[in-house]
Amino acid sequence: MESISVFDMLSIGVGPSSSHTLGPWRAANMWIKKLQQRELFTGVATVKVNLYGSLSLTGKGHATDIAVVMGLMGTDPVSCNIDNIQPEIDKLKENAILKLNNEKPITFNFKENIVFNRKFLDFHPNGITFEATLRNGKKTRDTYYSIGGGFVVQKERARAKRQTEKFKSFPYPISLATEILEHCTTENISISELVLRNELSLRDPERIDAKMKAIWDVMLESMYIGCHTKGILPGGLNVVRRAFETHERLKGTTPYTNKYEWIQSIRSTEVKFRQILKWVSCFALAVNEVNASLGRVVTAPTNGSAGVIPAVLMYYLVIENHDGNFDDVKKFLLVAGEIGSLFKKNATISAAMGGCQAEIGVSSAMAAAALTELMGGSPAQVLIAAEIAMEHHLGMTCDPIGGLVQIPCIERNAMGAIKAINACEMALDRDPVDVKIPLDKVIATMWETAKDMTTKYKETSEGGLAVQVNLSDC
C-alpha cells in the first residue's frame, strides 16, 4: 500500500505546470545527481534532451524547455530566485554555454539540444530522456516520467517501488475512503487528526508545523502578488491579468502594508453574496495568474489547479470565520492532502492521463472536504463533500489554448473553488445514511472516464478549445 504524505500532495514549486514545468525541472536535478553517483559527471561533453508526448505537444507553452535548462543548471524550484529565470535563459541563448549543475560549462544550443518529439512513450504521456555524450565518446541516457503534481519516476524504479511498498505503511494505512471512515470511527477522531497521526510517523510536530506554515505562506503570497500585479501574462495570448482589477473594485479603504494586514483589511469589506463570489474568484485567479508567469505557487495537487485550495481556505479565514488561525490552516491542509492522495493512488492527478478532471476536479474535491471539516462536518460528511465536488467535474477535458496554462485554465480555478464551497454546504445538509454514491465509486468512475477519454483532450492542445480558437485573434 502506497504511503503518500500530505507534503507530497502539497509542494512548493514554480509555475506554470507541475507536470510540464516542475516535474521536468526535478527530473533534470535527479539526472545530474545520478551522473555524479555513477562518477560520469566530470566527463560530460555535451547534453541532449528529448521531450515526448504531451511534454512535447504543449511543452513550449508550459515552459518545459526553460524548466529543463534550469534543472540542468542545478537550481532548486523551491528556493531559486524566480526573477533570475528569464535573465539566465536569455544569457544561455546568447552565449550557447550551459553551466551544468552551476559548475561545469558545456556548449548548449537551446533550439538544437532540446528536441520536441510528438511520439508518446508507452509508460506515461509525459516522457523525457536525458542523453550525455562523454569526452571518451561514450553515451549515457536515462528516461524519466513526469506523472503529475511534480512527481517524477523512472519506469524500472516505479515497478520496483510497487513491489516493496506493501511492506511500508503509515500507522493507519489508507488506500480507500472507506478506510478513512473506519479509522475515524474506531478511534473517534476527525480526518485531520487521523492524517496528523500518520504524518507524525515521518517527522516531529515542529517540522510538520514549519512545513505547513511554509506552504500557507507561499499560498498567501501568491494571492497577494496576483491581486497587486497588473499587466499582460507572458506567452503570446495577450491575456490581461484580471485579479488586479477585480481586487481594486472589491477592496475597502482599510490601509495595509503586507499580506497579513491585507487579510485584516479584507475582513472589513462588504460580504454580500455577489461580493463573496467575486472575492473567491479573485483569490483563485490571482494564484493562477502568478502561476502562468513562472511564479512560485503550491501544487495543490498540481500547478494548473493551484488556485482552488488557497481561494477556499481564504474564504473560510476572511469571510466565514474571522477568528481563523494557523490551527485551521493546518487542519484544512491535512484533510485536503489526504483526499488528494486517494485520487493519486486510485486514479490520477495528471491532466495528460485524465484531462482537467484530474486537476481542477481533484483540487475542488480536496478543498470541499477540507472546508467541510472546518465547518463542523463529520468525517462521513467530509467524504460526501469530496464526492459531490468530483462528481460534477467528471469528464472535464484539458484543452489549453496554445499549450499555455491560461485559457481556460485560470478561470477553471475560480469555478472549481466555487463548486467546492457549494459541495461543502450540500454535504453539511446531507445525512450520510442517504448517500447513494460513495467517494470511492466516484474516484473509480473518474479513472474509467480518464481511460476512455480521447488523447486529444489530454493536455495535447489537439482538441476542444485549443483547435476552435484562432490564436491570431487572441
Disulfide bonds with the S-S distance in Angstrom:
none
